[in-house]
Amino acid sequence: MSENLPDKRIASFLAEHHVVTLTVFDGEGIWSWHAFYVYLPEENVMVITSESKTRHIQMLVSAGTGLVSGGVSLETESVGLIRGVQFNGVMEQVQERFLNNYRLSYLKRFPYAILKGGDLWTIRITEIKFTDNRLGFGKKLHWSR
């Protein structure tokens, strides 16, 4: 793929984890939520599920931009092991023609999700800041599309 992709250390971190915290702003207020995700490094995309009745999806639709901000972090009390990603991206409901590909990726990671309803959404990441104290205290890697 010719697209500029994030550093392999960032992609590896995102692939290791599975819970993201996301935030949306609709011009009137902000709201954050957590979601299970699967990261597809070849596209630099997260795939999540959510339902249209949720506050965050209603706000996302109302805003009309799809813009979200989020974070994934390693829970540790050891300062030397702190790692985490903060990012911006564009969240969109998966179009019918791509549904099976993304669904398969999501169900491989979370097979029990087949029992739960909800729509599939992608988050196309546009900017990342990765902190990895294993590389040196406060070491940050930056990437943008």
Secondary structure as the mmCIF struct_conf table of DSSP 4:
data_model
#
loop_
_struct_conf.conf_type_id
_struct_conf.id
_struct_conf.beg_label_comp_id
_struct_conf.beg_label_asym_id
_struct_conf.beg_label_seq_id
_struct_conf.end_label_comp_id
_struct_conf.end_label_asym_id
_struct_conf.end_label_seq_id
BEND BEND1 GLU A 3 GLU A 3
HELX_RH_AL_P HELX_RH_AL_P1 LYS A 8 GLU A 16
STRN STRN1 VAL A 19 PHE A 25
BEND BEND2 GLY A 27 GLU A 28
STRN STRN2 ILE A 30 PHE A 36
STRN STRN3 VAL A 38 LEU A 40
TURN_TY1_P TURN_TY1_P1 PRO A 41 ASN A 44
STRN STRN4 VAL A 45 SER A 50
TURN_TY1_P TURN_TY1_P2 SER A 52 LYS A 53
BEND BEND3 THR A 54 THR A 54
HELX_RH_AL_P HELX_RH_AL_P2 ARG A 55 ALA A 63
BEND BEND4 GLY A 64 THR A 65
STRN STRN5 LEU A 67 SER A 73
BEND BEND5 GLU A 77 GLU A 77
HELX_RH_3T_P HELX_RH_3T_P1 VAL A 79 LEU A 81
STRN STRN6 ARG A 83 GLN A 93
HELX_LH_PP_P HELX_LH_PP_P1 VAL A 94 GLN A 95
HELX_RH_3T_P HELX_RH_3T_P2 GLU A 96 PHE A 98
HELX_RH_AL_P HELX_RH_AL_P3 LEU A 99 ARG A 109
HELX_RH_3T_P HELX_RH_3T_P3 PRO A 111 LEU A 115
BEND BEND6 LYS A 116 LYS A 116
STRN STRN7 ASP A 119 ASP A 132
HELX_RH_3T_P HELX_RH_3T_P4 ASN A 133 LEU A 135
BEND BEND7 GLY A 136 GLY A 136
TURN_TY1_P TURN_TY1_P3 PHE A 137 GLY A 138
STRN STRN8 LYS A 140 SER A 144
#
